[in-house]
Amino acid sequence: MTSKPASSESAEPADLAARAAEKHVVVIGGGIGGLIAARECAKVGMRVTVLEEADALGGAIRRVDLDGVVVDAGAESYATRGGHVRALVEELGLGDRVVLPQAGGAWLAGIPGVGAAPVPVGGILGIPANPFQDDVRRVIGWSGVWRAYLDRVRPPLTIGHQLSLGKLVASRMGAKVRDRLVAPVTTGVYSASPEDVDIDAAAPGLNAALTRVGSLSGAVQALRDDAAGRAQGATSEAKAPGSAVEGLSGGMSALVDALAEDLTGLGAEVRTGSRVRSLRKADGAWSVEVEVAAEAVVEAPSSDEGAVVADLRAAELAAAESATEELSADAVIVATSESVARGLLATAVPALSAAEAASSPEIEIVTLLLDAPELDAAPRGTGVLTVPGSHTAKALTHSTAKWAWVREAAGSRHVVRVSFGAQGEPAATAALSDEAAADLARSEAAAMLGVALDPASVLASHRGRFVQSQPASIIGSGERRAAARAAVQAVPGIAVVGAWLAGTGLAQVIPDARDEADRLRRALLWD
């Protein structure tokens, strides 16, 4: 009688450890999703190789040195929801570096007839609970207030049935609430128009509250009351953060450094500057073709003529294509952008081509170090969101006003980050030189902050380009992601992680990467 492999419940630890040691997992991509997945496999003793094409790990988490001031050039914070990121931070020994943003709030810029005003408090996704509130009235005016008030008396004909956030807000509270309050938030947070945002994904429970209460503003108030009640019932430890986001003193790259160090300690091999050219199944294993730098030894010349020959030979080698290396793996985790992942998996996961691809625009963030005493008083709080169409930039973060550690590092100088590009709208800086992009960012910053910023005030700048994965809150995104993931999971030995399947933000990427790595390693050890 043929014996079956031991199940997860009956297998001895020594047997599992021996099985794990025989498995080789290749992770393509060294962003947070890839590092988390690699760590989960390495923790159980699997041999892990991480291949990152860039010369540094981190993906959307990057650091930049601006005249001695080291700051985040990409993601600068993480959402506290779910507690997943904070738990990882604590696990990696970074708990003492957790910081909260400074008080001050954000502003709206480009308001017709108004200019700029603080973002009203007490709303959800910009939807006000009370349209007569002074800070709401300042943005939408009395005509907007009275139109929004009709929500309270209008028959609830569409309650519980509207999918589009923009359409619901416009029909219930009017165009001014949608365009001046909601659109700046969805554009700044999701890089998307309100019309494209799925209510149930972006604001879970809002449709249900709308049905229960009978008005959109009332539903917002009901959800806020519910949230306040839960907060009062939470433990003091859970309430401590008191903010929707947290950051790390010294920058989010500390998380990447800690993960890389942990991976090395677990025996994983982490390579940068390694571009994967192809992925295929060969002889029962996965074959990963990797570009490696061509290495050659040039003998020292014995004459002037020899020197010329050697120089020519070296030039030929430098111009030659990179050599390739074949890695054999029991499983592969693809942790790249959507377009790269689909290209690599075209043969391995043919069903993926039938799953609809999402648009993934490139956005740019220009970070400026400024000598601008006019910003000492933080005239526009910690940042600015713009009414779509009013400015070339979509948002600005005044980093030295938002984060105490950045202010301390910058001294008397200021750091601002200016964002360009959105879903369906290429970044205005895309075709510009770095110098021109920095100058446009300075001009936009001056307009959004309401101060004069002379070109000489720019002491240093950095321009970062990022692929913006489609947020989970976009209409149809859930179905697209589910179809793509089902296609991937149907192929043994393959997993895909990252924002294009998990949704944007570390709070979604990290638990998703853990779950996918766990699914893969269980299959390797027990199936």
Secondary structure, 3 states (H helix, E strand, C coil): CCCCCCCCCCCCHHHHHHHHHHCEEEEECCEHHHHHHHHHHHHCCCEEEEECCCCCCECCCCEEEECCEEEECCCCCEECHHHHHHHHHHHCCCHHHEECCCCCCEEEEEECCCEEEECCCCCECCECCCCCCHHHHHHHHHHHHHHHHHHHHCCCCCCCCCCEHHHHHHHHHCHHHHHHHHHHHHHHHHCCCHHHEEHHHHCCCHHHHHHHHCCHHHHHHHHHHHHHHHHHHCCHHHHCCCCCEEEECCCCHHHHHHHHHHHHHCCCEEECCCCEEEEEEECCEEEEEEEECCCCCCCCCCCHHHHHHHHHHHHHHHHCCCEEEEEEECEEEECCCHHHHHHHCCCCCHHHHHCCCCCCCEEEEEEEEECCHHHCCCCCCCEEEECCCCCCCCEEEEHHHHCHHHHHHHCCCEEEEEEECECCECCCCCCCCHHHHHHHHHHHHHHHHCCCCCHHHEEEEEEEEEECCCCCCECCHHHHHHHHHHHHHCCCCEEECCHHHHCCCHHHHHHHHHHHHHHHHHHHHHC
